Every structure is written in structure tokens, then in C-alpha cells.
Amino acid sequence: MKRFVLAVALAAPLFALAQESAPALQEDPRAARFRDVERGFFIGFEVGYLGLLDTPTSDRAKFPYAGEGGGRAGGLLVGANVGVDLGRRISVSLYGQGGNERANDDYGAFSLYNAGLDLRVAVLGAKDRNDFERFYVYLHGRGGYARSYPEGLFGSDDLVVAGGPGIEYFTRLRHFSVGLAADYVYATTAKASGFAIYPTVRYTF
């Protein structure tokens, strides 16, 4: 028994040396490789609140009971966008939004729809414990053609511009990200300003 223990003790350093000198196993080229955060073509959705600080009456003759305006208005905002990432920090997309706004009782409610181009730039990124950037703070701006109904109340044709800060977190599901945006909104023809707050969800292919 003592001879066996002695033989094992003498052989152990030789075995360890052989392990160190053995070539490292190559990575299996057939093994699947996935990016922890997907980038590229994406679709997104947003649902939130749009508030307008002023709602002037566009056609007083058509809507005499609306007066000069309806004051503040607010309502549900729903949107979608399709775009592409230009690296990790910049993305560009086409967007469409629509919502119903309600002002005072005399003015009533109206719908506002707009579509156009959105540009987003991430100004700050934070890494997780695995050294992947998942959390971003960004600034974005958008502008597009707008229509409101009924025509002549808030207006008809308009150009709506918006922009502001937002946050986005890329989940461990790889393709999905969630976020929150807060925008300043301005309807140039109606000369009405407001704000929008909306959560976002995005799927990247």
C-alpha cells in the first residue's frame, strides 16, 4: 500500500505537467453563436398619454360653439415604428402615431394622427455584469405630416415635431427591449404645444 501511495505521489506532478502542455481544445465551429443584444432591423410600439396645453379653434364659422379654443386637452396616444440600428448608439425609423384628445365641453374631442421620421442617439450606455451594454439613455427627435378630425376644429393639415429624452433596456430575451420616453410636442400650423409620455417596446430581428 505504501508503494502505491508513493507511486501516485511521484506520478502526480508528471500528470499535471502533461495537462499543462496539452494543446487547448478548439471551439466547435458547429456550435451556435448568438449576440447577447441584437442590432439591426426592428419594429416598435408605444402607448401612452398626449397632452396639449392649448387647443385653438381653426374654423370659427364651422364650429361657433367652440369659441376661440378649448383650453387644455389630453388623451390616449398609440404609435408604431419601423427602422434600423446604425451601430449601437444611433437608429433611424419611420413612425406613425394617433390619438384622441378631449378639451372642454364646448370644444369637444378630436383625433390627431401624424407620421414621419424619427432619429435617435444614445448619449449614455451602462454595462451589465457580463460586460454587455443593455441600458441606454437617449435623445431623439421626430417630425411628420399630421391630420386632425373633425376638420376645421383643431385644424386639418399640420406639421407636428416632437423630441426629448428616453431610456431603453435590452432584455435577456435578446430580441426585445423596453423603455420610456418623454417628448415635447409642437403642432406648427395650430401653434399648439404639449407633451407626450409613453412606454415603448421593440423587437429586433
Secondary structure, DSSP 8 states (H G I E B T S, - for coil): -HHHHHHHHHHHHHHHHHHHHS------TTS----SS--SEEEEEEEEEEEES--B-S-TTT-GGGTTB---EEEEEEEEEEEEESSSSEEEEEEEEEEEEE--TTT-EEEEEEEEEEEEEEEEEEE-TTS-EEEEEEEEEEEEEEEEESTTSS-SEEEEEEEEEEEEEE-TTSSEEEEEEEEEEEETTTTEEEEEEEEEEEEE-
